[in-house]
C-alpha cells in the first residue's frame, strides 16, 4: 500500500509518541505500508520543524534526523505540477497532486480542508481512518 502522509501527520507522530499519528509511523517502520514523499513535502516538513515553537517537543538535531530518515527510507518521487483549486487551501493542492500522480492508495491528513473534500481521488483519510483500514501485520 502506497500512502502520502500530510506533513501535519508526520509532525504529530514526531512530537507525540502516542496517538494515531505515532501508530502510523510505527506501522511504516515495520513495513506495513510505503510512504511516498517529494522534495516539496520534505522541504515543508523541514521548514515547519525548524520553527522555534517545536523546540519544546523535539530537539533541532532530532528534527533534522527525522527528515533525513524520511528522505532516505521513504519512496521519493518528483514534484508534480499542482493545478490550483484542488482544495480550499492552495497550499494543500500539491499533496493531492502528489498522491494522485504517485499512485498512492490514499492521502492521510488531519487537515479539515482535505478530509472534508467530497469524493477525492485518491481517498483522503484521517489518521484514525487510515489505521482502521490498514491490514493487520501477520
C-alpha positions as CSV (number, residue, x, y, z in Angstrom):
1,X,0.0,0.0,0.0
2,X,1.4,3.4,-1.1
3,X,0.5,6.4,1.1
4,X,1.2,10.1,1.2
5,X,1.3,11.5,4.7
6,X,0.5,15.2,5.1
7,X,3.4,16.9,7.0
8,X,1.0,17.6,9.8
9,X,0.6,13.8,10.4
10,X,4.4,13.4,10.4
11,X,4.9,16.2,12.8
12,X,2.2,14.9,15.1
13,X,4.0,11.5,15.1
14,X,7.3,13.1,16.0
15,X,6.2,15.3,18.8
16,X,3.6,12.9,20.4
17,X,4.8,9.3,20.9
18,X,1.2,8.2,21.5
19,X,-1.9,8.6,19.3
20,X,-2.9,7.6,15.7
21,X,0.0,9.5,14.0
22,X,2.6,7.7,16.1
23,X,0.9,4.4,15.4
24,X,1.1,5.2,11.7
25,X,4.8,5.8,11.8
26,X,5.3,2.7,13.9
27,X,3.4,0.7,11.2
28,X,5.6,2.2,8.5
29,X,8.8,1.3,10.4
30,X,7.8,-2.4,10.3
31,X,7.0,-2.1,6.6
32,X,3.2,-2.4,6.7
33,X,2.9,0.2,4.1
34,X,5.1,2.5,1.9
35,X,5.3,6.3,2.5
36,X,5.7,8.4,-0.7
37,X,7.3,11.8,-0.3
38,X,8.5,14.5,-2.6
39,X,11.1,17.3,-2.3
40,X,8.4,19.8,-1.6
41,X,6.8,17.7,1.1
42,X,10.2,17.2,2.8
43,X,11.0,20.9,2.5
44,X,7.7,21.8,4.1
45,X,8.3,19.3,6.9
46,X,11.9,20.6,7.5
47,X,10.7,24.2,7.4
48,X,7.9,23.7,9.9
49,X,10.1,21.6,12.3
50,X,12.7,24.3,12.2
51,X,10.3,26.8,13.9
52,X,11.4,27.7,17.5
53,X,8.0,26.7,18.9
54,X,8.8,23.0,18.2
55,X,11.9,23.0,20.4
56,X,9.8,22.3,23.4
57,X,8.9,18.9,22.0
58,X,11.8,17.9,19.8
59,X,15.5,19.0,19.5
60,X,16.6,20.6,16.3
61,X,19.0,17.7,15.7
62,X,16.2,15.2,16.1
63,X,14.0,17.1,13.6
64,X,16.8,17.2,11.1
65,X,17.4,13.4,11.6
66,X,13.7,12.7,11.2
67,X,13.5,14.5,7.8
68,X,16.8,12.8,6.7
69,X,15.4,9.3,7.6
70,X,12.3,10.0,5.6
71,X,14.3,11.2,2.6
72,X,16.4,8.1,2.8
73,X,13.8,5.4,3.6
74,X,10.5,6.6,2.1
75,X,9.9,6.5,-1.7
76,X,10.9,9.9,-3.1
77,X,9.1,10.9,-6.3
78,X,9.3,14.1,-8.3
79,X,7.0,17.0,-7.5
80,X,4.1,17.0,-10.0
81,X,2.5,20.2,-11.2
82,X,-0.3,21.1,-8.8
83,X,-3.4,22.5,-10.5
84,X,-5.0,25.3,-8.5
85,X,-8.3,24.7,-6.8
86,X,-7.9,21.1,-5.8
87,X,-8.7,22.1,-2.2
88,X,-9.9,25.2,-0.4
89,X,-6.3,25.8,0.8
90,X,-4.0,26.4,-2.2
91,X,-1.0,25.2,0.0
92,X,-2.5,21.8,0.1
93,X,-3.0,21.3,-3.6
94,X,0.4,19.8,-4.1
95,X,-0.4,17.0,-1.6
96,X,-3.5,15.9,-3.7
97,X,-1.5,16.1,-6.9
98,X,1.4,14.1,-5.3
99,X,-0.9,11.4,-4.1
100,X,-2.6,11.1,-7.4
101,X,0.5,11.1,-9.6
102,X,2.4,8.8,-7.3
103,X,-0.4,6.2,-7.5
104,X,-1.0,6.4,-3.7
105,X,-3.8,4.4,-2.3
106,X,-4.7,7.3,0.0
107,X,-3.6,10.6,1.4
108,X,-3.6,10.8,5.2
109,X,-4.2,14.2,6.8
110,X,-5.5,15.8,9.9
111,X,-6.4,19.0,7.9
112,X,-10.2,19.5,7.6
113,X,-9.6,21.4,4.3
114,X,-8.5,18.0,2.9
115,X,-10.5,15.4,4.9
116,X,-13.8,17.2,4.2
117,X,-13.4,17.1,0.4
118,X,-16.1,15.3,-1.4
119,X,-15.1,12.1,-3.3
120,X,-11.4,12.9,-3.7
121,X,-9.2,10.6,-5.7
122,X,-7.3,9.0,-4.1
123,X,-9.3,9.0,-0.9
124,X,-8.2,11.3,1.9
125,X,-8.4,9.7,5.3
126,X,-7.8,11.0,8.9
127,X,-5.0,9.2,10.8
128,X,-7.6,7.1,12.7
129,X,-9.5,6.2,9.5
130,X,-6.2,5.1,7.9
131,X,-5.3,2.9,10.9
132,X,-8.7,1.3,10.7
133,X,-8.2,0.3,7.1
134,X,-4.5,-0.8,7.4
135,X,-4.2,-4.5,7.2
136,X,-3.0,-6.1,10.3
137,X,0.5,-7.4,10.5
138,X,0.9,-11.0,10.3
